Amino acid sequence: MRRIASLALSSFVALGLAWSGPLQAAPATPSKPATLKLRLLQTSDLHMNLLNYDYYQDRETDDYGLAKTITLIQRARSEAPNHLLFDNGDLLQGNPLGDLVARIQPLREGDTHPAYKVLNLLGVDAANVGNHEFNYGLPFLRQALAGASFPYVSANVMERGVQGRLQHAFTPYVLLQRQFKDEAGRTQTLKIGVIGFVPPQIMQWDRRHLQGRVEARDIVETARALVPRMRAQGADLVVALAHSGFEKTEQGHLAENTVAELARVPGIDALLFGHAHAEFPSAQFAGYPGVDLVQGRIHGVPAAMPGRWGDHLAVVDLELQRQGRRWTVQHSRAELRPILDRASRRALVKADPMVAHVIAREHADTLQALRAPVAHSEVAIHSYFSQVQPSLAVDLVARAQLAYLERAVQGTALEGLPLLSAAAPFKAGGRQGWNFYTDIPPGPLAAKHVADLYLYPNQIKVLKVTGAELREWLEMSAGQFRQIDAAGPAEQELLDDDFRAYNFDSLYAAPLADGRPGLSYTINVRQPARYSAEGKLLQPQARRIGDLRYQGRPIEDQADFLVITNHYRASGGGGFPGLNASKVVIDAPDENREAVAAYLSGLGRLPADTAGAQALPAWRLLPVPGVQLKFRSGAAGAEHLKRADTAGIVLIERLPDGSAWYRLQP
């Protein structure tokens, strides 16, 4: 076993077991097959949450953080002498600490990324590349990975070699040779094959970084080609690190979420997955084909996905038996270990102090950058109700982008076209937890608040679309609502939990001189959704978007518009119909977050009436007579219900997990 560095990890027990003495067996009796127990541990989707610290609220948190997960790792290792630890990607991006290292104070040659300062000491055995690893570009990614003292794998990303031949852009798989003690105390040498996969959609999501440099292949096809090769090279056990989610229905070629199909690839013994920020095994996956939630298996393969940001540790216990020269999995059990009891809001573990010690400088530099003043607000800015009515948190982003667009088209051939801005709620609870909302009190606005309003290092893109394409854009967004049955129950749930909030775009245009909204539309939830959450046309006759107007006039299908958005949406992210790179007419070098900072700095002050109804995008849900529409959001949102911009929202019930049920009044 590899030696684990001792810095602040002295509580780790020594690896290995003592000999229990020679076995006495009759010469004529065949020896009993060797049995060996092996524990696999996994973190995934840490998104630079190395500390249990909420940089947006500028305070410690019990909800997440690798520092807390490490305590669970120590405990799990102490229970099982034979163990391996893996990280499954989306490590390097996701909070202001990640942005600091990549953009504000970039790594210098020879520097070790703070994530690897921690993971190297933790003794990670191997890791996978996630899709967000590409957000800062390939040069930064390769520079960061150079600081890892453990191998990285990614099998389905290819690049052209020096002679133009396709080759793997990263090490596709590794064979880890480890010595373990079997149940009789004998030393056994195993080769554990570890292979990694990333969604092929990286070619859309980070097109500006990857186009012409790499290409991504289908996950399942790659597995079918390489797993037999791993076996032929002596792998006794094959562990798949899949940065990919788990869908209930069959997925096709180049699918994003392929875990169900991967579990049916012959030769994979354990499947550790992530990407979706969900938890497996859990009740969330009850009823999925091929799932055993008691033992934690998918189509018979041990499997686990540990949520996000270090809120869970995935533990997969395998019992291996040697049959001739082969080791086979005889028994298995997968489980998740949480750092927090969500029902009681009680912390289950303390943070390991190693992390704070090792990245003290980077953490301090991040806080200093985040606390820099930008502007002053006389009104609270929050996103608790941004999925059911216009929100100032989303509106500020839209207005900032529009101000950028107005400057960008001046003196160009595009000047004179109608200008629109698309924005979505990035912090809207749900799978990210019921504390995951923008909640900025009145007072100074600092850089941390800008990062709170716009989480991602997205780059500005401007699309030229027609009125017809604009309508389809909004129809796709309106898929976040469930269909409401006017003849059904008197109370019905409004939001579809499977729809990602960051795909609920609203569109904004500059208001008219008399204060009327520049763009307005209604959403009829009695209609079925026209598109699925993945952008598949479901109901060709369905139309939820109504009374779509620009400057008070109905929008014509053939009219042209410029819409400012981000590179994710412009490259096809979210599956929006008709939106792709061919529509881009301005490929800006600046980030959306920079536009928000410049806009707020230019304003200097947000007056108390900023959140007035006329200042917000004029979309509204049509009421359903006889039906009360309820939805779930963070319980802390109730503190904002007395404000004018939350009129029509009523608190129904607070729940122990930090959420609450609300009702929309007609």
LUMKOL-914537 format. One record per residue (C-alpha): residue in three letters; x, y, z negated. Coordinates in steps of 0.001 Angstrom, whole numbers, plus 500000, padded with zeros to 6 digits. Example, Ala and Ser with C-alpha at 12.3 -4.5 7.8 and 13.67 -1.06 7.14 Angstrom:
<rs>
ALA512300495500492200 SER513670498940492860 
</rs>
This chain:
<rs>
MET500000500000500000 ARG501154503536500677 ARG502424505485497740 ILE499975508211496702 ALA501468511527495674 SER500963512216492010 LEU500244515962491992 ALA497132516381489851 LEU496143512831490803 SER497785511095487881 SER494493509521486903 PHE494710507176489902 VAL495347503633488704 ALA498243501611490086 LEU497309499582493140 GLY497328495794493187 LEU496438492989490759 ALA498603490727488651 TRP499146487069489595 SER496764484775487777 GLY499121481830487928 PRO499696479020490440 LEU496690477196491801 GLN496575473471490947 ALA494942471549493765 ALA494971467866494609 PRO497169467255497655 ALA494409465417499483 THR491848468222498999 PRO491733470979501655 SER492639474373500221 LYS489775476737499558 PRO489486479527502177 ALA491019482779500985 THR488496485412499904 LEU489408489080499734 LYS487366492095498636 LEU488019495385500396 ARG486448498765499697 LEU486146501412502433 LEU485685505025501319 GLN484599507826503621 THR484215511589503635 SER482767513406506627 ASP481647516859507746 LEU483536518665505000 HIS483606521854507115 MET486479523313505078 ASN484546523078501828 LEU487675521934500032 LEU486659523729496853 ASN483248523716495232 TYR482955527401496111 ASP480213529285497960 TYR482136531998499808 TYR478944533750500912 GLN477630534131497374 ASP481186534478496033 ARG480763531980493219 GLU481360528350492286 THR478727525775493163 ASP477794522266492043 ASP476144521450495365 TYR479223520590497413 GLY483008520610497668 LEU485755518044498235 ALA487221518945494852 LYS484220517204493325 THR484229514328495799 ILE487826513573494811 THR486623512715491306 LEU484294510141492879 ILE487164508843495026 GLN489363508363491974 ARG486603506467490207 ALA485828504277493238 ARG489510503434493699 SER489897502467490062 GLU487038499951490437 ALA488485498225493513 PRO492264497714493863 ASN491935496972497593 HIS490727500153499257 LEU491091502444502262 LEU490050506093502599 PHE488900507723505838 ASP487750511172506899 ASN485330511337509804 GLY485841514807511226 ASP484343518307511266 LEU486976519191508706 LEU488704522317510048 GLN485766524665510730 GLY482703525722508828 ASN483368528449506262 PRO485454531631505835 LEU488468529671504612 GLY488581527873507962 ASP488233531172509817 LEU491052532717507778 VAL493541530017508774 ALA492486529965512416 ARG491848533643513146 ILE492713536141510408 GLN496017534712509170 PRO496791532065511803 LEU499058529167510978 ARG502688529866511702 GLU504959527285513227 GLY505753524647510641 ASP502887525645508304 THR500626522937506926 HIS496917523599507224 PRO495319523851503756 ALA492990520951504570 TYR496011518702505076 LYS497748519997501983 VAL494834518414500146 LEU494176515318502261 ASN497861514386502413 LEU497997514305498615 LEU494741512415498525 GLY496290509540500472 VAL493889509361503413 ASP494594506265505510 ALA493214507536508847 ALA490872510205510180 ASN488690510997513166 VAL488346514177515231 GLY484899515821514988 ASN483254518122517512 HIS483845521269515430 GLU487577520555515450 PHE487553521994518979 ASN485939525324518005 TYR489233527168517702 GLY490765525697520853 LEU493118522825521643 PRO496402524571520770 PHE495197525353517255 LEU493787521855516842 ARG497041520189517829 GLN499030522549515613 ALA496781521761512650 LEU496812517990513214 ALA500609518037513229 GLY500443518705509492 ALA498530515515508703 SER500655512742507210 PHE498119510113508270 PRO497050509015511764 TYR494208510663513703 VAL492095508758516230 SER489728509797519017 ALA489097507320521797 ASN486683508963524232 VAL488482512262524975 MET490759512102528026 GLU493249514457529700 ARG495407514518532816 GLY498981513408532310 VAL502058514791534036 GLN501338512787537198 GLY497637513604537187 ARG496586510261535723 LEU493902510204533041 GLN495178509326529603 HIS493875509577526075 ALA494119513119524742 PHE494559511714521225 THR495571508354519802 PRO492483506243520574 TYR492938503745517745 VAL495474502541515226 LEU496232499194513606 LEU496925499774509928 GLN498977496974508414 ARG498222496695504711 GLN498937494199501972 PHE496057493342499651 LYS495528490810496866 ASP492859488174497467 GLU490566486804494776 ALA493169484170493846 GLY495813486830493347 ARG497759485981496467 THR499176488703498721 GLN497482488861502113 THR498608491014505030 LEU495774492446507108 LYS495708494530510250 ILE492805496951510094 GLY491906498472513433 VAL490503501999513220 ILE488922503654516266 GLY487311507089516517 PHE484610508705518654 VAL483277512244519169 PRO480106513416520986 PRO480730513973524714 GLN478747517205524281 ILE481960518914523209 MET482324519670526915 GLN479224521861526653 TRP479621523230523149 ASP483248524287523601 ARG483333524602527353 ARG485500527723527247 HIS488227525819525381 LEU487957522447527102 GLN486899522877530729 GLY489731521841533021 ARG491791520584530099 VAL490032517449528866 GLU486977515352529652 ALA484793513246527380 ARG483583509725528097 ASP480583507785526867 ILE481055506558523303 VAL479549503090523675 GLU481270502321526972 THR484595503347525431 ALA483988501083522445 ARG483149498110524652 ALA486390498617526543 LEU488740499180523603 VAL487445497025520728 PRO488385493755522527 ARG491826495251523161 MET492205495970519450 ARG491268492378518662 ALA493741491060521219 GLN496462493145519554 GLY495830491414516251 ALA493178493479514459 ASP491751491352511636 LEU489056493942510956 VAL487720496770513132 VAL486380499945511524 ALA484648502455513813 LEU484783506108512743 ALA481936507571514754 HIS481348511297514571 SER477884510610515900 GLY474374510442514487 PHE471732507729514274 GLU468590508005516407 LYS465512505838516111 THR465029505443519850 GLU467339504059522519 GLN469945506567523722 GLY471280506838527241 HIS474611507440528945 LEU476807510155527361 ALA474415510394524427 GLU475333512490521396 ASN474020510150518692 THR474954506547519446 VAL475274504747516123 ALA472439502299516837 GLU474116501264520085 LEU477612501146518552 ALA476381498757515882 ARG475599496259518661 VAL479088496385520197 PRO480733492998519522 GLY483814493122517327 ILE482967496133515133 ASP482975495044511489 ALA482120498335509772 LEU480624501571511062 LEU481379504823509259 PHE479518507724510825 GLY478721511412510396 HIS477934514514512484 ALA474218514710511614 HIS474767515749507964 ALA472304513059506945 GLU472666510282504370 PHE472795506580505092 PRO471699504377503489 SER468715506394502275 ALA464935506488502582 GLN465363508924505468 PHE466089505939507707 ALA463283503669506496 GLY461571502027509433 TYR464482502474511850 PRO465008499363514013 GLY467656496997512698 VAL468137498797509371 ASP468725497074506040 LEU468615499862503464 VAL469209497516500520 GLN472598496308501760 GLY473316499310503968 ARG473494497718507405 ILE472531498602510977 HIS471927495568513175 GLY473850493570510604 VAL476901495856510572 PRO477853497554507267 ALA477372501292507779 ALA477380504589505887 MET477071508349506483 PRO477893510625503495 GLY475869513797504088 ARG477887516967504397 TRP480415519224502677 GLY481503516530500236 ASP478123516210498536 HIS478398512397498736 LEU481087509759498958 ALA480361506782501212 VAL481367503428499729 VAL481323500233501793 ASP482298497028500004 LEU483302494078502158 GLU483947490497501132 LEU486235488888503682 GLN486928485209504095 ARG489799483710506028 GLN488742480997508450 GLY491806479625510153 ARG493666482682511410 ARG490605484921511404 TRP489090487057508697 THR485324487446508795 VAL482916489567506780 GLN480870487221504606 HIS479092489785502470 SER478824493551502410 ARG477111496414500680 ALA477107500123501473 GLU476085502924499137 LEU476368506668498683 ARG477597508279495494 PRO476402511867494932 ILE478162514700493130 LEU474824516199492047 ASP471525514867490735 ARG469227516849493024 ALA466084516185491015 SER467474517599487765 ARG470107519874489378 ARG472653518263487040 ALA476309518042488090 LEU477466514418487981 VAL481221515048488220 LYS483757517759487515 ALA486022519205490161 ASP489529517800490434 PRO491935520676489677 MET494414519561492341 VAL492570521353495150 ALA492462524758493447 HIS496163524444492649 VAL497268523425496140 ILE495311526011498149 ALA495348528847495607 ARG496994531297497998 GLU494664530616500921 HIS491614530794498652 ALA492734534139497204 ASP493428535543500669 THR489973534427501822 LEU488286536181498909 GLN490255539364499523 ALA489213539413503190 LEU485582538649502387 ARG485237541381499795 ALA486279544155502189 PRO483431546725502477 VAL481487547090505741 ALA478310549064505003 HIS475585549619502395 SER472044548274502341 GLU469090549668500419 VAL467061546551501146 ALA467522542840500439 ILE468393540668503435 HIS467279537039503297 SER466322534124505548 TYR463876532138503386 PHE460958532656505768 SER462822533120509051 GLN461205530036510592 VAL457646531243510121 GLN457862535008510662 PRO460346537609511906 SER463280537997509520 LEU465632540905508909 ALA468565538463508631 VAL467951537282512200 ASP466883540706513437 LEU470174542354512437 VAL472103539845514509 ALA469792540408517462 ARG470111544189517216 ALA473894544012516889 GLN474146541844520000 LEU471848544181521910 ALA474004547179521001 TYR477008545274522358 LEU475147544441525571 GLU474074548033526138 ARG477723549111526110 ALA478876546142528203 VAL476598546891531184 GLN477279550621531374 GLY478723551537534750 THR478292548020536169 ALA475999546542538803 LEU473967545016535967 GLU473028548371534498 GLY469307548992534765 LEU468177545402534235 PRO465958544733531178 LEU468120543790528177 LEU467190541155525593 SER468956539551522647 ALA468518535963521403 ALA469126535049517760 ALA468225532159515481 PRO468215531479511729 PHE471495529775510861 LYS470811529318507144 ALA467394527753506711 GLY467699525066504023 GLY466517521633505068 ARG469291519101505616 GLN471858521650504370 GLY470175521907500969 TRP467573524198499452 ASN470169526776498442 PHE471356527184502022 TYR469836530558502822 THR471057534072503385 ASP470200536045500247 ILE471970539400500131 PRO470811541818497422 PRO470579545565497998 GLY473946547272497610 PRO477337547125499306 LEU477627544954502411 ALA480996543237502609 ALA482690541041505182 LYS481350537981503353 HIS477816539166504142 VAL478648539449507827 ALA479916535856507706 ASP476710534927505889 LEU474563536441508639 TYR476588534776511411 LEU478202531525510296 TYR479902530323513441 PRO482944531531515417 ASN480781531778518529 GLN481747533863521520 ILE479394536310523254 LYS477857535303526571 VAL475259537113528676 LEU472852535189530910 LYS470765536413533815 VAL467390534659533733 THR463960535087535283 GLY460706535701533492 ALA459750532070534114 GLU463024530860532583 LEU462496533226529663 ARG459134531619528979 GLU460664528123529006 TRP463385529334526622 LEU460716530366524144 GLU458692527197524689 MET461741525175523702 SER462177527284520564 ALA458523526820519651 GLY459166523088519395 GLN460177523596515773 PHE456481523628514822 ARG454271520611514329 GLN451039520475516284 ILE448160521562514073 ASP444787519818514425 ALA441991522366514061 ALA439598519525513256 GLY442014517843510858 PRO442834518257507152 ALA442265521642505532 GLU445994521904504734 GLN448696520862507230 GLU452490521053507297 LEU453868523549509817 LEU457584522838510355 ASP459097519804512078 ASP462060518700509937 ASP463760517064512927 PHE464099520391514747 ARG467323522267514001 ALA466724525815512766 TYR469682527130514766 ASN467724526210517908 PHE464754528385516944 ASP465694531372519067 SER463611534521518928 LEU464033537249521532 TYR464417540936520795 ALA464293544080522930 ALA464824547704521940 PRO461564549248520677 LEU459768551849522760 ALA459924555538521910 ASP456541555333520174 GLY457750552488517941 ARG455993549658519754 PRO458079546486520130 GLY460036546141523329 LEU459215542424523558 SER456215540634522051 TYR454649537174522206 THR452440534784520264 ILE452917531103519349 ASN449886528785519394 VAL450606525742517223 ARG447306524110518154 GLN449053523241521413 PRO451445520277521531 ALA455146521011521896 ARG456141521352525527 TYR459677520057524854 SER461256517596522472 ALA463969518689520049 GLU466505517481522647 GLY464938519488525487 LYS463027516693527203 LEU459783517792528855 LEU457002516090526907 GLN453779517854527844 PRO453919519586531258 GLN450523521213530684 ALA451261522452527164 ARG451860526157526593 ARG452484527490523102 ILE453878530872524164 GLY451213533420524972 ASP450814537151525664 LEU454497537487526570 ARG455136541181527222 TYR458080543454527904 GLN457567547150527182 GLY453865546466526798 ARG453401544806530206 PRO452979541080530948 ILE456242539513532090 GLU456237538326535696 ASP457849534992536528 GLN460163536455539176 ALA461402539388537074 ASP465103539395536105 PHE466442539867532564 LEU469830539930530886 VAL469926537981527619 ILE472864538158525236 THR473492534966523293 ASN476456532788522271 HIS478652530312524127 TYR476891527351522501 ARG473534528258523996 ALA475011529485527281 SER476811526158527781 GLY473656524100527323 GLY473817523648523551 GLY470456522591522145 GLY469212521224525458 PHE467314524384526437 PRO465809523925529921 GLY467641525791532649 LEU470270527333530378 ASN473818526514531426 ALA477083528128532429 SER475784528919535927 LYS473586531629534395 VAL476481533483532751 VAL477074536958534216 ILE479182538414531388 ASP481816536140529836 ALA482809538339526913 PRO486019537804524923 ASP484478538940521632 GLU482749536939518922 ASN479112537464517961 ARG480227537929514378 GLU482494540796515424 ALA479516542467517105 VAL477535542198513865 ALA480387543708511838 ALA480807546586514297 TYR477073547290514324 LEU476744547387510537 SER479883549467510182 GLY478530551913512730 LEU475221552220510897 GLY476917552707507577 ARG473614552430505731 LEU470497550288506069 PRO467589552345504714 ALA464820550871502620 ASP462365550852505536 THR464718548812507755 ALA462563545716507300 GLY459404547489508418 ALA457175545535510757 GLN457862547716513803 ALA461611547184513435 LEU461329543414513754 PRO460904541174516813 ALA457182541115517478 TRP456423537418517599 ARG453706535884515494 LEU452020532578514869 LEU448358532486515776 PRO446200531382512825 VAL444258528127513002 PRO440719528752511704 GLY439812526461508832 VAL443392525195508326 GLN445959526415505807 LEU449513526180507156 LYS452100525165504554 PHE455857524909504789 ARG458829524171502565 SER461637526601501800 GLY463980527511498961 ALA462271528260495664 ALA464379531402495281 GLY462447532880498195 ALA459537533488495831 GLU461475536437494405 HIS460963538267497708 LEU457212537773498051 LYS456262541238496823 ARG458005542932499742 ALA456091544264502743 ASP457952542067505215 THR456769538872503469 ALA453086539816503451 GLY450926536808504180 ILE453168534250502431 VAL451913532674499213 LEU453795530409496806 ILE452024527085496247 GLU454409525059494080 ARG458038525019492964 LEU459761521629493131 PRO462579520312490873 ASP465071520009493746 GLY465211523771494276 SER462637523898497055 ALA459063525156497022 TRP455881524841499048 TYR454502528031500562 ARG451394528886502547 LEU450872531272505441 GLN447783533361504917 PRO445799534173508089 
</rs>
